[in-house]
Amino acid sequence: MTRRGGAPARAGWSKWLLAALVVPAVVPAPAALPAPVPAAVVPAALPVPAPAALPGTARAAAADVACRVRDERLTEISGMVATDSGFVMVNDGADEASRRRIFFLDTRCAVVRSVPYPSRPRDTEDLAVGADGTVWVADIGDNDRVRSTVALWRLAPGSRRPVLHRLSYPDGPHDAEALLLGRDGLPVVVTKQGGEAGVYVPTGPPRAGVTVPMRRAGQLRLPTTTTANPYSFFGRRLVTGGATAPDGRRVVLRTYADAFEFDVPDGDVVAALTGGTPPRVVPLPDEPQGESVSYSRDGRWLLTVSETAGQPAGTRPTVLRYALPGGAASPVPSVSVAVSAVSAPATGSSSAPAPGAVDAGPHRADAGGVRSLLLGVGVIVAGLLLVASVGAARARRTGR
């Protein structure tokens, strides 16, 4: 999400409340992040128990720290994808010039280069990498639902600047934060609405200099869970990111609370999302503001990272690693995303994991018994208080 014009509040929050309002749950205090382990992004083996795979459960997933991002330009990470050499990341929003870049990091979360945009993006929210190494940046955020077009930025291997490709919805503006790629390389956009999220695809391949219309290909409703997160019931309803497995046979959508993995056996992402087959659920409890998710390059792990702007001083974005149900690998050829343009050196110190750090313990999710029903005015008041607090935190964070 992003804010402009210095407005103290956002009209979109009321829509967000109405879209996401469901039976709330008690919100426990977030658990502390585990300590990093001295390993690369995906070690050969870690004693991490597999999380529950049944929809609607809230058993805690075990998370390990892969690395921490210490570059001061990366505090609002909204999109991340794992590569053979580390990660690619983008920030949410575009107000600060130093952050309007596509960042390439090594396996220890140190920025090694960054690529600027040729013009100012609006609200970059997710990332995907194609089979040929092309990086797609999803400039699809629209919290106030005022954009006549959204965009994808395409960074081909070896290119110095990403190229803008505009898209339009058939039914008016939508806020979206999730981008998936089909096996054919065409993008799939999933909106952020609570309840039923819309699934949109371009009517043709994206082209530079042309606005390509999208069509609504379907909708999906994610299973209800009780996983702990800072936004309670709202956080379990809103799709904040997506990723495609390296072999294209699985995709995952995330909320502020959980990840939902769908099988894509025939390459049809839309059919997988809208066909009614329940996804596997991986709880992501108590992440501060989780809007990014990626598969590891071998497909055995989910990797996540949260925004940290507005968090206590010294809090660094932390890439967490969750075991997938069954731990099935997805062997694929190596994909290079090397870019010839190299920016000025990164700021901040290296993010090497602390030597001798011990294995991390699991985060804790809500117990099923903490749910409490609120009636009538109580539901609305609780929801408004939550939205007001989140909105105020974002206003302080962005100053927009």
Secondary structure, DSSP 8 states (H G I E B T S, - for coil): ----TT-SS-THHHHHHHHH---------------B-SS-SS-S---------STT------EEEEEE---TT-SSEEEEEEETTEEEEEES--SSGGG-EEEEE-TTS-EEEEEE-SS--S---EEEE-TTS-EEEEE---TT---S-EEEEEE-TT-SS-EEEEEE-SSS---EEEEEE-TTS-EEEEE--SSEEEEEEESS---TTSEEEEEEEEEEE--------TTHHHHTT---EEEE-TTSSEEEEE-SSEEEEEE-TTS-HHHHHHS----EEEE-TT-SSEEEEEE-TTSSEEEEEE--TTSSTT---EEEEEE-GGG------------S---S---S------TT-----------GGG-----THHHHHHHHHHHHHHHHHHHHHH--
